Amino acid sequence: MWIVLFIVILLFVLGSAFMLLRSAKIPRIPDHVKAQPYEDDDE
């Protein structure tokens, strides 16, 4: 019984860590942020 509970908890922790790592890799840039031109673009 304890082994099954330990496996369920382990799977939950690993799944949560995997989901956090996946969501951390996705860059979220707000829509109102625009690219700014460089000051010395002419060169």
C-alpha positions as CSV (number, residue, x, y, z in Angstrom):
1,M,0.0,0.0,0.0
2,W,2.8,2.4,0.9
3,I,4.6,1.6,-2.3
4,V,1.6,2.6,-4.4
5,L,1.2,5.8,-2.5
6,F,4.9,6.6,-2.9
7,I,4.7,6.0,-6.7
8,V,1.6,8.2,-7.1
9,I,3.3,11.0,-5.2
10,L,6.5,10.6,-7.2
11,L,4.6,10.7,-10.5
12,F,2.7,13.9,-9.3
13,V,5.9,15.7,-8.4
14,L,7.7,14.7,-11.6
15,G,4.7,15.7,-13.7
16,S,4.5,19.1,-12.0
17,A,8.2,19.8,-12.4
18,F,8.0,18.8,-16.1
19,M,5.0,21.1,-16.7
20,L,6.8,24.0,-14.9
21,L,9.9,23.5,-17.1
22,R,7.8,23.5,-20.3
23,S,6.0,26.6,-19.3
24,A,9.2,28.4,-18.4
25,K,10.6,27.9,-21.9
26,I,7.8,29.7,-23.6
27,P,8.5,33.4,-23.9
28,R,5.5,35.6,-23.1
29,I,5.9,39.1,-24.6
30,P,3.0,41.4,-24.0
31,D,1.1,42.7,-27.1
32,H,1.8,46.4,-26.3
33,V,5.6,45.9,-26.4
34,K,7.0,47.0,-29.8
35,A,10.5,46.6,-31.1
36,Q,12.6,49.7,-30.8
37,P,15.0,50.7,-33.6
38,Y,18.7,51.1,-32.7
39,E,20.1,54.6,-32.5
40,D,22.9,53.9,-35.0
41,D,20.8,52.0,-37.6
42,D,22.3,54.1,-40.4
43,E,25.8,52.5,-40.1
